Amino acid sequence: MNDWVLGYNEYRPAQEGLREALCTLGNGYFATRGAAPDCGADAVHYPGTYLAGGYNRLRTAMAGRDIENEDLVNLPNWLPLTLRINGGEWVRLDAVEILAYRQELDLRRGVLHRTVRFRDPQGRVTGWQERRLVSMAHPHLAGLAVEVSAENWSGRLTVRSALDGSVINHGVPRYRALASQHLDTFEAGQPDAETMVLRSRTTQSFLHVAEVARTRLYYHARMVDAERQVDRHTDHIAQELSCPIRQGDSLAVEKIVAFYT
């Protein structure tokens, strides 16, 4: 037992909201909830990234009155990272059979760990070992590393990495009737083959936010020359990186993000 480690041995959807809050990583400049990178906002999960002092005001017409509310803005989500095998469905934790699960927040080192073994509907068993940090040494940087293991299958692995500016403030049920769209997206682009950029601005306080992400694949510590495709929309951008993987092998995914305002 380690007094510096907050750990969970089972995946319990009903507790995900609390665990995401307790496993938040931050450095005084920005903070990110401990949401799973393969899940978007829904009844179970609520990804959130917040800036110290990052507020915005909105007006809502209710019962013949204009109500003004000020929120700490949920800023673009830099976490999205998921995978699919042989062109199938994107893997979601809530849609597979979980064989083993462990999540740990190392409070001394400021690193969030998550280990999952799962079986998909086609019977393929895959391992997922994740590490995440929000840097104290470089307060504008964050990182996500995942090792994917093909335990009983071979095929083509595709990893999807994204920056999502479509997020809203929707985490507190009693406030959901209020206006919640605090962001406008100005740019969703790809400066080079490895890099994505998303620029947004809050609608009233005019706070400019820029996120840049670089995603790479590694095999036996060597960078893989993966096939890349870009999926670009008005308020989010994604890269899909594909390469073959053999049974018993592991592939490392590294996503580094810079966050500036």
C-alpha angles and dihedrals in degrees: 000000000000119000089206095059126082105198141181125193100191137048108239115175093198089061099043095097092055093043092050089055095046092047095051114139120210143153105201093270100063138351136203126204118240094252121150110261092223093061133072128204112300140127090302107031133047116182112198137175118186135188123216102255093006099143133153135181128223134180124225126191107226129164092345095310135099110236118196119206130182119209139185094243123241098228128206113305112243095179106079109127124146140147144218134196125228093346094303129133121314108261116250122184091227092055102052136066109261111218098176134003137183130165123184134179109204100208095186094055099028094234127135116212127192126179121187134173113191142171118218124212090269091059096252114146116213133180123217120191113180135187125183136181142172104211123243092184093053107025095194094058135082132172142201124192125184130181111205117199124196100211103176106004145062127207147097116323120203121193120197117204120182148172111217122202095170093087121126137190100265106131102104113066097208091057098048094100089063124087108275108174101106100158139072118194117223102174138018106173150139114237091185141353095280102035137078126189131195122185122190139167132206113247100234110015090044094222109169116218126189126186123184122186133191118194125191137173123220132194116192089346092305120115114248120227091226126187107253133203128179125221109193128182136166096274106016141040131200139185123209115206118193135187139144122268129191130220111276094020129114131214123202121217119199123191118182119185132193117203122195138165 
